[in-house]
Amino acid sequence: MPDHHRRQVLVLGAASLLSACSLPRGAAQENEILGSTKDDALAGYAIYQVSRAFLPQVAEWPTTGKRPMGGWIARQRGPSGQVIAAGDQVNLVVWDSDENSLLTSPEQKVVQMNGMTVSPNGALFVPYVDEVYVAGMTPSAARAKIQAQLEAIIPSAQVQLSLASGPRSSVSVVGGVGRPGTYPIVDRDMTVLSLISQGGGVLPSLRNPLIRLVRGGDLYVTSISRLYDNPGLDTTLRAGDKVIVEEDPRYFLALGAGGSETLIPFPKDDVSALDAMALIGGVADNRADPRGILILREYPASAIRAGMRGPREQRVIFTIDLTTADGLFSAGKFAVNPGDLVYISESPITSVDTISRIVGNFLALGSRASNL
């Protein structure tokens, strides 16, 4: 068979092979995904192009995805210094040099009364004085009050007072720090960041740490980066507060022709579509379509009720074109929500390149065969 006939047969064979089967791909093309939503009139999908004109509109829509729930409390400066509360342990040392003292013997000049617990009604029992109400007072003010009442009976008495905070004058930090535990409120202006510092600081292994503050029956949540950026949110603690430091549980999904296909945790409070591209590892140079970035999101049924600002359908596909300036800038301001699917579609050029390579291989094979 002549050489040119042999080449024609090989090319026709390659064309027949390509027409008989579909080329393997790692991701769908944009027109395949978006086309499927148009085939069925009841598909229930809405498609929006992310652009500068669209950003104000989507900003008014409800948020989606699982988020740590709870507001936060602004800082309210408390009184400086320690304050006595019910349950605290008070140690008294009474000095008396009088030879006929009611408290000491002739050989004894000092009496120690350690481990005296402040009663639930805020009082201490002091011999010869009876109950002295000290709750809400600083240690120095309580010492002066006890001394004044003792002097009416024992004029030469001198009083020293020390305080060990009880459970009602302490706060706890639970997990996420170097030294979890219960810490006394030495300063009534003690804040969340002060407590975390006393607890050894946040563990470096935690990604975008969240702060949960349990106060009574209420739960408040924020991120530690927000406290760093806004000192006015560094909440003043109250006795009995519990602070929990944990990793941000939010994530989005990455699929398609990108650098990775996996769950991507949120490394900071807000993640834009452009941030998501970087976290994924960018678009694959050899097969991704930068004009076909899709973000799939499902809204609650309440988002499409009459009178609500929201999408036309619960299931929404946002499309982003990274080949235009407007698409790039808009992607940097479009927020990715927890649970979103960021999909990088396959470029249609890839199939053409693959066909060219296969035909080229057949032609090379035909050339080698003609030399046999």
PLY file of the C-alpha trace (Angstrom):
ply
format ascii 1.0
element vertex 372
property float x
property float y
property float z
element edge 371
property int vertex1
property int vertex2
end_header
0.00 0.00 0.00
1.42 3.44 -0.93
2.58 5.66 1.96
-0.01 8.39 1.42
-2.79 5.81 1.44
-1.41 4.33 4.64
-1.45 7.81 6.30
-5.03 8.43 5.19
-6.11 5.12 6.66
-4.40 5.95 9.99
-5.94 9.43 10.17
-9.37 8.05 9.34
-8.84 5.40 11.99
-7.98 8.07 14.56
-11.03 10.11 13.60
-13.25 7.04 13.83
-11.83 6.24 17.28
-12.42 9.76 18.56
-15.95 9.88 17.20
-16.80 6.54 18.75
-15.86 7.44 22.31
-15.71 10.48 24.59
-12.39 11.72 25.87
-11.72 11.23 29.59
-11.91 14.46 31.57
-11.53 15.46 35.22
-14.33 18.06 35.18
-17.38 19.11 33.24
-17.43 22.12 30.96
-19.37 25.23 31.93
-21.90 24.88 29.11
-22.64 21.29 30.18
-23.51 22.32 33.73
-25.42 25.46 32.83
-27.07 23.78 29.84
-28.53 21.09 32.07
-30.43 23.75 34.03
-32.15 24.95 30.83
-33.24 21.57 29.53
-35.90 21.16 32.16
-38.35 24.00 32.69
-38.78 22.82 36.28
-35.08 22.49 37.02
-35.36 25.00 39.87
-32.01 26.75 39.36
-31.16 30.44 39.10
-27.97 31.63 37.38
-26.28 34.96 38.13
-23.14 36.50 36.65
-20.91 37.99 39.36
-20.19 41.59 38.37
-19.83 45.02 39.94
-23.50 45.75 39.25
-24.58 42.47 40.89
-22.58 42.75 44.14
-24.91 45.23 45.94
-27.88 43.00 45.11
-26.42 39.75 46.48
-25.13 41.54 49.61
-28.76 41.97 50.72
-29.60 38.28 50.40
-29.71 35.99 53.45
-26.51 34.26 54.51
-26.22 30.50 54.13
-24.21 27.66 55.60
-23.51 26.51 59.12
-22.04 29.34 61.13
-21.04 29.56 64.80
-24.11 31.10 66.40
-24.20 33.90 68.96
-23.65 37.64 69.19
-20.94 39.33 71.18
-20.66 41.83 74.03
-18.79 45.10 73.80
-16.31 45.89 76.54
-17.63 47.60 79.67
-14.84 48.76 81.92
-15.10 47.29 85.42
-13.68 48.59 88.71
-9.97 48.10 89.18
-8.77 45.92 92.02
-10.08 42.79 93.70
-13.56 42.64 95.21
-14.70 40.20 97.90
-17.59 37.87 97.02
-19.51 35.10 98.73
-17.44 31.90 98.86
-14.08 33.68 98.99
-11.53 32.59 101.57
-10.31 35.34 103.92
-7.27 35.10 106.19
-7.10 37.47 109.18
-4.05 38.24 111.29
-4.83 40.28 114.45
-1.98 41.88 116.40
-2.59 42.96 119.99
0.11 44.11 122.44
-2.25 44.62 125.40
-1.32 42.32 128.32
-5.03 41.87 129.12
-6.05 41.20 125.53
-9.26 39.28 124.84
-7.63 37.57 121.88
-4.08 36.78 122.96
-2.31 35.31 125.98
0.50 37.21 127.76
3.13 35.30 125.76
1.23 35.69 122.50
1.00 38.90 120.50
-0.71 37.70 117.34
-3.74 35.57 116.43
-4.16 34.02 112.98
-7.65 33.21 111.69
-7.12 31.44 108.36
-9.60 29.99 105.88
-12.61 32.04 106.92
-15.26 31.66 104.21
-17.44 34.57 103.23
-21.02 33.39 103.86
-23.69 33.35 101.14
-25.06 36.60 102.57
-21.62 38.21 102.21
-20.51 38.27 105.84
-17.53 37.08 107.94
-17.79 35.98 111.55
-15.15 37.77 113.67
-14.80 36.87 117.36
-16.19 39.52 119.77
-17.54 41.47 116.79
-20.03 38.99 115.29
-20.81 39.25 111.56
-19.06 41.84 109.43
-20.50 42.32 105.93
-17.65 42.53 103.42
-19.10 41.33 100.08
-18.54 43.85 97.31
-15.69 45.53 99.19
-12.01 45.62 98.26
-9.67 43.76 100.66
-8.28 47.07 102.01
-11.77 48.44 102.66
-12.82 45.21 104.40
-9.67 45.28 106.56
-10.40 48.85 107.64
-14.01 47.95 108.49
-13.01 44.93 110.60
-10.31 46.97 112.35
-12.76 49.77 113.19
-15.24 47.32 114.73
-12.51 45.50 116.70
-11.07 48.77 118.08
-14.35 49.43 119.90
-13.61 46.32 121.97
-9.84 45.93 121.68
-8.36 49.43 121.20
-4.82 48.17 120.56
-5.77 45.61 117.89
-4.19 45.83 114.45
-5.64 43.79 111.57
-4.08 42.30 108.43
-6.28 40.72 105.75
-5.48 38.56 102.72
-7.93 37.13 100.21
-8.08 33.87 98.21
-10.79 34.08 95.54
-13.47 31.42 95.61
-15.54 30.01 92.73
-17.72 33.12 92.63
-14.70 35.31 92.01
-13.08 33.28 89.26
-13.44 32.50 85.56
-12.51 29.44 83.51
-10.82 28.94 80.15
-11.67 25.56 78.66
-9.39 24.12 75.98
-7.59 25.76 73.09
-4.91 27.39 75.31
-1.62 26.28 76.79
-2.89 26.03 80.39
-6.66 25.51 80.65
-8.11 26.00 84.10
-9.86 28.30 86.56
-8.32 31.69 87.29
-9.19 34.21 90.03
-10.45 37.63 89.05
-7.72 39.67 90.70
-8.66 42.72 88.68
-12.36 43.38 88.05
-11.38 44.87 84.69
-10.11 41.45 83.56
-10.94 40.80 79.88
-11.17 37.80 77.56
-7.73 38.43 76.05
-6.25 38.86 79.56
-7.62 35.47 80.58
-6.31 33.81 77.41
-2.90 35.32 78.10
-2.91 33.95 81.66
-3.89 30.57 80.21
-0.75 30.43 78.10
-2.13 31.88 74.88
-3.99 30.26 71.99
-2.58 26.97 70.71
-0.70 27.67 67.44
-2.28 24.61 65.81
-5.75 26.21 65.78
-6.81 27.73 62.45
-8.76 31.02 62.77
-9.58 30.39 66.46
-13.09 31.15 67.66
-13.94 32.42 71.14
-17.08 31.12 72.84
-18.14 32.94 76.00
-20.64 31.13 78.22
-22.33 33.50 80.66
-25.18 32.02 82.63
-27.52 30.50 80.07
-26.26 32.63 77.16
-23.61 31.87 74.52
-21.60 34.53 72.69
-19.24 33.77 69.77
-16.61 35.71 67.85
-13.14 35.15 66.40
-9.96 36.08 68.20
-8.78 38.05 65.16
-11.86 40.25 65.58
-10.85 40.97 69.19
-7.32 41.81 68.07
-8.65 44.25 65.48
-11.33 45.81 67.74
-10.15 46.41 71.34
-13.63 47.68 72.18
-14.88 44.09 71.79
-12.44 42.65 74.35
-15.23 41.83 76.77
-14.85 42.42 80.50
-15.37 39.12 82.31
-17.72 38.42 85.19
-17.36 35.85 87.92
-18.46 32.42 86.69
-17.80 33.13 82.99
-16.42 30.27 80.89
-14.30 30.91 77.81
-13.83 28.19 75.18
-11.22 28.53 72.42
-11.73 26.29 69.39
-10.95 26.05 65.69
-13.31 27.61 63.15
-15.46 24.69 61.86
-16.54 26.37 58.60
-15.45 25.09 55.18
-16.31 25.17 51.48
-15.90 22.44 48.85
-13.56 22.59 45.87
-14.10 20.45 42.77
-13.18 20.50 39.11
-10.09 21.57 37.22
-8.35 23.35 40.08
-5.26 22.74 42.15
-7.14 20.48 44.59
-10.47 18.74 45.09
-11.23 18.68 48.80
-12.88 20.44 51.75
-11.18 23.81 52.31
-11.40 25.20 55.90
-11.97 28.93 56.37
-8.57 30.40 57.35
-10.12 33.77 58.30
-13.49 35.33 59.06
-14.35 36.27 55.47
-13.31 34.41 52.32
-13.88 35.90 48.86
-14.12 34.00 45.59
-10.62 35.22 44.75
-9.38 33.97 48.15
-11.00 30.64 47.34
-9.06 30.39 44.09
-5.79 30.86 45.98
-6.78 28.36 48.69
-7.66 25.77 46.05
-4.29 26.24 44.40
-5.49 28.20 41.40
-6.90 26.94 38.11
-5.07 24.13 36.31
-3.10 25.73 33.48
-3.52 22.79 31.13
-7.23 22.11 31.42
-9.22 24.74 33.38
-11.46 27.40 31.90
-10.89 30.70 33.76
-14.14 31.98 32.23
-16.08 29.13 33.83
-15.70 29.52 37.61
-18.97 28.40 39.21
-20.12 28.77 42.82
-23.09 26.58 43.69
-25.15 27.54 46.72
-28.47 26.44 48.19
-30.62 28.98 50.04
-33.32 28.17 52.60
-36.93 28.22 51.44
-37.49 31.39 53.49
-35.09 33.26 51.17
-37.49 33.12 48.21
-40.64 34.12 50.06
-42.62 37.10 48.83
-41.29 40.35 50.25
-37.82 38.92 50.90
-34.70 40.16 49.15
-33.25 36.97 47.75
-32.69 34.78 44.68
-35.40 33.55 42.32
-34.74 29.93 43.25
-33.31 28.10 46.24
-30.54 26.55 44.15
-28.27 29.20 42.72
-25.24 29.08 40.41
-22.97 32.13 40.41
-20.66 32.39 37.38
-17.33 34.24 37.43
-15.14 35.18 34.48
-11.53 35.62 35.58
-10.41 36.81 32.15
-11.99 40.28 32.57
-11.06 43.11 34.93
-14.64 43.35 36.21
-14.70 39.62 36.87
-11.42 39.71 38.79
-12.33 42.73 40.93
-15.84 41.39 41.58
-14.46 37.97 42.57
-12.36 39.73 45.20
-15.52 41.17 46.77
-17.90 38.23 46.34
-18.19 36.33 49.63
-17.98 32.54 49.69
-20.38 31.10 52.27
-19.83 27.99 54.41
-20.91 24.90 52.50
-20.57 26.50 49.05
-19.25 24.39 46.18
-16.55 26.19 44.18
-16.35 24.45 40.80
-13.69 25.14 38.17
-14.99 23.90 34.84
-13.00 22.12 32.14
-11.85 24.19 29.20
-13.31 23.09 25.83
-9.87 23.80 24.33
-8.53 20.82 26.24
-10.47 18.39 24.10
-9.09 19.95 20.91
-5.55 19.73 22.26
-6.12 16.10 23.15
-7.45 15.33 19.66
-4.43 17.03 18.10
-2.07 14.98 20.22
-3.81 11.73 19.33
-3.87 12.51 15.59
-0.24 13.55 15.81
0.63 10.23 17.44
-1.21 8.36 14.66
0.66 10.32 11.98
3.97 9.60 13.69
3.03 5.93 13.84
2.18 6.01 10.15
5.54 7.61 9.36
7.36 4.89 11.25
5.28 2.23 9.52
6.19 3.61 6.07
9.85 3.17 6.90
9.43 -0.55 7.61
0 1
1 2
2 3
3 4
4 5
5 6
6 7
7 8
8 9
9 10
10 11
11 12
12 13
13 14
14 15
15 16
16 17
17 18
18 19
19 20
20 21
21 22
22 23
23 24
24 25
25 26
26 27
27 28
28 29
29 30
30 31
31 32
32 33
33 34
34 35
35 36
36 37
37 38
38 39
39 40
40 41
41 42
42 43
43 44
44 45
45 46
46 47
47 48
48 49
49 50
50 51
51 52
52 53
53 54
54 55
55 56
56 57
57 58
58 59
59 60
60 61
61 62
62 63
63 64
64 65
65 66
66 67
67 68
68 69
69 70
70 71
71 72
72 73
73 74
74 75
75 76
76 77
77 78
78 79
79 80
80 81
81 82
82 83
83 84
84 85
85 86
86 87
87 88
88 89
89 90
90 91
91 92
92 93
93 94
94 95
95 96
96 97
97 98
98 99
99 100
100 101
101 102
102 103
103 104
104 105
105 106
106 107
107 108
108 109
109 110
110 111
111 112
112 113
113 114
114 115
115 116
116 117
117 118
118 119
119 120
120 121
121 122
122 123
123 124
124 125
125 126
126 127
127 128
128 129
129 130
130 131
131 132
132 133
133 134
134 135
135 136
136 137
137 138
138 139
139 140
140 141
141 142
142 143
143 144
144 145
145 146
146 147
147 148
148 149
149 150
150 151
151 152
152 153
153 154
154 155
155 156
156 157
157 158
158 159
159 160
160 161
161 162
162 163
163 164
164 165
165 166
166 167
167 168
168 169
169 170
170 171
171 172
172 173
173 174
174 175
175 176
176 177
177 178
178 179
179 180
180 181
181 182
182 183
183 184
184 185
185 186
186 187
187 188
188 189
189 190
190 191
191 192
192 193
193 194
194 195
195 196
196 197
197 198
198 199
199 200
200 201
201 202
202 203
203 204
204 205
205 206
206 207
207 208
208 209
209 210
210 211
211 212
212 213
213 214
214 215
215 216
216 217
217 218
218 219
219 220
220 221
221 222
222 223
223 224
224 225
225 226
226 227
227 228
228 229
229 230
230 231
231 232
232 233
233 234
234 235
235 236
236 237
237 238
238 239
239 240
240 241
241 242
242 243
243 244
244 245
245 246
246 247
247 248
248 249
249 250
250 251
251 252
252 253
253 254
254 255
255 256
256 257
257 258
258 259
259 260
260 261
261 262
262 263
263 264
264 265
265 266
266 267
267 268
268 269
269 270
270 271
271 272
272 273
273 274
274 275
275 276
276 277
277 278
278 279
279 280
280 281
281 282
282 283
283 284
284 285
285 286
286 287
287 288
288 289
289 290
290 291
291 292
292 293
293 294
294 295
295 296
296 297
297 298
298 299
299 300
300 301
301 302
302 303
303 304
304 305
305 306
306 307
307 308
308 309
309 310
310 311
311 312
312 313
313 314
314 315
315 316
316 317
317 318
318 319
319 320
320 321
321 322
322 323
323 324
324 325
325 326
326 327
327 328
328 329
329 330
330 331
331 332
332 333
333 334
334 335
335 336
336 337
337 338
338 339
339 340
340 341
341 342
342 343
343 344
344 345
345 346
346 347
347 348
348 349
349 350
350 351
351 352
352 353
353 354
354 355
355 356
356 357
357 358
358 359
359 360
360 361
361 362
362 363
363 364
364 365
365 366
366 367
367 368
368 369
369 370
370 371
